[in-house]
């Protein structure tokens, strides 16, 4: 699974419901006006963390607009930012351990299990009154199904790319999502990027190509899955942007907060997951493999699912404590320790040209985040 879910939603900058508006700082306040879940869907790895690059889709301009929180105003940004980074990095590392170290060959089943955990946790929090969740109805579900189909494909492709490719290269290749999204925004929404953004995206293309060429552990299957993941992630964000207006009109309150979207996406993914598990005969693998008999495997799988959900909460918390500028930059900088942790922990064979390509790609990601703010 990748780190997209919360940040995937935060990444837009046209005034769409559930995405970046020109008045994002005002919208951020609304996020926390209803039982911490908030009012406006703005989140790089949103729905339980598959995926969230804070710059996958680029965060809005706007300043930080730090909030005052009494005695907590001094350490709030540091604590919330640390929690966000730990959740984001931890989830990806644990997913990599589950898929590669334990050699678990059922990525769809792992996705199903993690999404089930998210549904249960959100349901418990809702029943406890900790968060506010919109009441789902058939009309809303019907409108959301196309989004959810792409969402499931995004998660599954992210799982399998992470299994075959090292974390550093996955991080660099994810930059391609930015390029596809920008092209989609240009042709679908007539949204034009400035010259700095296109320059950053050109640098991303160079780093992705050079990284693949110099990757000593190159795996064509893994790269194919990652390319599919980039296409599906961009498609997910663009499709979600188009249906949000309609989805909001079909709710009782006239809005769709982040936690409701977490529940809706993960809940609808369960039947699709069952169908895919049966279609690809993963159930036969599950009942025969010895890895599911290992208690530590379940600890890793469960912890990664919980951390994925934690990304939704910590991203909102951090964004509320700071602002979109800091949030975007931290998301980009967060890739640096994650990439090197992946190289060290999984003992990835590395050449000097490949290391340079990775560093170049990380720089391009940071340059992209800065360009989107300009």
Secondary structure, DSSP 8 states (H G I E B T S, - for coil): --S-HHHHHHT--SS-TTS--TTHHHHHHHHTTTTTT-SS----BBGGGSS--TTSS------------GGGTTTHHHHHHHHHHHHHHHHHHHHHIIIIIS----HHHHHHHHHHHHHHHHHHHHHTTSS------HHHHHHHHHHHHHHHHHHHHHHHHHHHS-HHHHHHHTHHHHHHHHHHHHHHS-----HHHHHHHHHHHHHHHHHHHH-TT--HHHHHHHHHHHHHHHHHHHHHHHHHHHHHHTSSSS---HHHHHHHHHHHHHHHHHHHHHHTTHHHHHHH-SGGG-HHHHHHHHHHHHHHHHHHHHHHHHHHHS-HHHHHHHHHHHHHHHHHHHHHHTT----HHHHHHHHHHHHHHHHHHHHHH-
